[in-house]
Amino acid sequence: MSVEFDVTITDKDMYRFNLYHAYHGVQGILATMVGIWVLIMAGLTFGKVEIFYTIMYVVFGIVFLVYVPGNLYLRSKRQILTSATLKNALHYKIDDAGVHVSQGEQTADLEWKQIYKMVSNKNQLLIYSSRVNAYVIPKEAIKEEYQLIVGLAVNHLEGFRLKLNLFSI
């Protein structure tokens, strides 16, 4: 069984990946909790401490909750604009040997045993080659092929490497 498709990554796709990657780890969860806690403290201490401290609580809360997503958005736009690879479509072929990606004369092969994990969320299928690097495949690009890709992944990867929504799309 083999599945072939082309994908062009947009800045929106890259932003979704960066958000997922940033907020699905301990650091992202802690940053969100600290941001919320600092804003709660601003409300609880309002009028009980000098206004300077309340303002500082609000500023730190906003930094924790708004700065990271804003920075990720800008980074995603910059990644798409500056990367010649990401500007053009990537051709994927997923089969029993693994994931094969090509663009023009360049090719990359990722055997199933080399895949770190495969994750799907509402908008994307992410094929990680390491803890931080992944092939980002928007689900819009693989509507019909999604179930076939999931079937191949289930057949070739251990269960702990799969975090897939089996009934997506």
N, C-alpha and C positions, 0 to 999 in steps of 0.2 A: 504494500500500500504506500502511496506517495501523494503528497499535497504540494502544489506550487502556487505561489501568489507573489504580487509585488506590493511593496509598502513604501509610501513617502511619509516621513515623520514631520509633523508640524510642531510649531512652538507650543501649541496647546497640548499635544501628546507628550512632549518632553516635560512640560510643567506638571502634568498629571503624574508622570513617572517620578520626578523629583519630589513632589509632595508625598507620594506613596512611600518612597524610600526614606524620606526624612521623618515622617510621622508614624511609621510602623516599627520603630525601634524604641529602645528604652529612652534614648536621648530626646526624641520628639515628644514622647508621652510626658516625660519629666518637664520639658520646657513648657508644654501646654499647662500642666498642673501648676507650675510655679507662676506662670502668667496669670492664671485665674486666682490663685492664692493671693498674689500681690494686689490685684484689683479688689478682692474681698477685703483685704487689710486696709486699703485706701478708704473703703466705705465704712468699715468698723472704727477706724481711728479719726474719721473726719470730725473736726471740732474738738477733739481730745488732745491733739498734738499740734505743733506749729503747721501752718498751711504748706510750708516748704516740704515737709515730710509727706503730706498727703499728695502733693503734686509729684514728688519723686516716686511714690508708689504707683500712681497712674501712669507716669512715663515708663517705668520699668515694666508694668503690665502690658502696655501697648507694644513696647519693644519685643517682649517675649511672644506676644500673640500676633502681631502684624508684621514685624520686621522679617521674620524668617520666610513666611509665604511670599512677601513682596520681593525679597532678595532672590528666592527661588524662581519667581516669575521672570525677573530681569535676567538671571543666569540662563534660563531656558531659551529666552529670545536670543541672547548672545550666542549660545551654543549652536542654534540653528543657523544664524546669520554667518558665523565664522567657520563652520565645518562644511567643507566641500562634500564630504561623504553624506552628511545628513540632508543636504539640499536636494539630492537626487534620489530616485527610487532604488530600493534594495530588492533584489529578487531572492525569495526564499524557496527552498525545496526541503521539505521535512519528510523523511522516509525511515525505513528500518535501520539505516546506518547512523542517522542523526539529523542535525540541522545544517544545511548548506546555504550559505549566503553569498550572493555575488552582486557585483556592480561593475559593469564594463569588463575590464580584464582582471579585476581583483576578485578573489574568492576566499572564503573562510569556511572551514568545516569544523563542526562541533559534534563530536560523537556523543551518544547518549551517556556514556560513562563519565564524560567531562562536564555534563550539565550539573551545576551546583543545586539549582532548584527551578521549578516552573510554577509561576503564580498567575492567577487570573483575578481580576477585579471587575468592577462594573464596565470599565471602558477599555481595558487592555489585557493582553497576554504578555507576560514578562518571562523571558527565558534567560535565567542568570547563568553566566559562565564563571562568576566568582561572587563573593559577598556583595560587591558594589556594582559590577558591570552586568548589564543585561541587554538583550535584544528587546526592543520595545515594539510590540505589534498591536496597533489599534484594532479593536474587535470589529470596527466598521469595515476594515479591509479583508476580514476573513469570515464573514457571516456564515456562509455555507460550509466552509472548511473547518470551523472551530471544533465541532464534534469529532471529526477525523483526527485532528491534531491531539485532542484530549485522549482519544483511543490509542494513538501511537505512544503518547507519554505514559499512559497507564500501563501499557505493555512493556515499556523499556526502563522506567524509572521506579525506584523504591518509593513506597508510600510516603516516607518522611520528606522526600524531595518534592512532593506535589502539594500544592495549595490551590486547587482548581475548583471553579464553580462548574460542576458537570452539566448543569442545565441552563447555561447562559445562552442568550440570544434567541 
